[in-house]
């Protein structure tokens, strides 16, 4: 039976998670579903979005069911210097058809 594992690949603004299944001595990467992003803050009183400071999709833990919990923090820089943020927790269910 294939055993799942997750790996965080860090980058300069956060990192992304890859999910793999091990069968024997081989690892097969499984694409994650599209995860909706937090929306960048809207203009407020002339304050505009400048850039993304942090965006990560990090593995938190595996559940006994085989589902994976992911933490997704986002942070932006606004023209005024403020740094609004949002954080989401997402659970991904992996089915047998996904694994094979």
ZAKEGU-547512 format. One line per field, with one value per residue (C-alpha): residue number from 1; x, y, z. Coordinates in steps of 0.02 Angstrom, whole numbers, always signed. Example, Ala and Ser with C-alpha at 12.3 -4.5 7.8 and 13.67 -1.06 7.14 Angstrom:
BEGIN
seq = (1, 2)
x = (+615, +684)
y = (-225, -53)
z = (+390, +357)
//
This chain:
BEGIN
seq = (1, 2, 3, 4, 5, 6, 7, 8, 9, 10, 11, 12, 13, 14, 15, 16, 17, 18, 19, 20, 21, 22, 23, 24, 25, 26, 27, 28, 29, 30, 31, 32, 33, 34, 35, 36, 37, 38, 39, 40, 41, 42, 43, 44, 45, 46, 47, 48, 49, 50, 51, 52, 53, 54, 55, 56, 57, 58, 59, 60, 61, 62, 63, 64, 65, 66, 67, 68, 69, 70, 71, 72, 73, 74, 75, 76, 77, 78, 79, 80, 81, 82, 83, 84, 85, 86, 87, 88, 89, 90, 91, 92, 93, 94, 95, 96, 97, 98, 99, 100)
x = (+0, +62, +114, +88, +215, +221, +368, +381, +493, +537, +560, +599, +416, +354, +347, +242, +197, +216, +126, +203, +157, +289, +268, +418, +572, +484, +397, +255, +205, +19, -44, -140, -311, -328, -337, -421, -309, -358, -395, -270, -344, -448, -402, -454, -441, -312, -207, -157, -82, +106, +166, +146, +263, +217, +120, +144, +56, +130, +89, +26, -14, -90, -255, -289, -410, -265, -319, -186, -209, -124, -91, -98, -39, -40, +31, +37, +123, +12, +67, +40, +162, +28, +44, -128, -133, -250, -226, -326, -323, -373, -401, -364, -440, -339, -433, -367, -385, -275, -142, -124)
y = (+0, +175, +282, +471, +603, +792, +908, +1097, +1179, +1350, +1502, +1684, +1731, +1574, +1401, +1270, +1093, +940, +777, +611, +428, +298, +129, +18, +124, +251, +417, +482, +665, +696, +867, +963, +1032, +1218, +1308, +1478, +1619, +1751, +1905, +2047, +2192, +2315, +2498, +2594, +2782, +2780, +2644, +2521, +2346, +2349, +2169, +2001, +1979, +1801, +1660, +1483, +1317, +1220, +1043, +1038, +854, +698, +635, +450, +456, +498, +679, +817, +980, +1130, +1303, +1448, +1617, +1771, +1944, +2097, +2266, +2416, +2586, +2663, +2536, +2432, +2243, +2160, +1971, +1824, +1642, +1489, +1307, +1184, +996, +897, +722, +604, +459, +293, +353, +503, +390, +271)
z = (+0, -42, +105, +93, +139, +121, +95, +115, -15, +59, -49, -9, +21, +107, +31, -55, -8, -118, -79, -126, -110, -81, -161, -132, -169, -280, -240, -349, -334, -322, -378, -247, -292, -328, -161, -165, -104, +19, -83, -72, +23, -76, -94, +61, +58, -81, +3, -133, -137, -171, -156, -70, +79, +124, +41, +104, +91, +237, +296, +475, +502, +429, +499, +530, +382, +266, +246, +257, +352, +271, +344, +220, +285, +173, +206, +94, +92, +61, -4, +169, +245, +330, +317, +323, +332, +329, +373, +321, +371, +236, +246, +87, +70, -38, -117, -179, -359, -315, -243, -388)
//
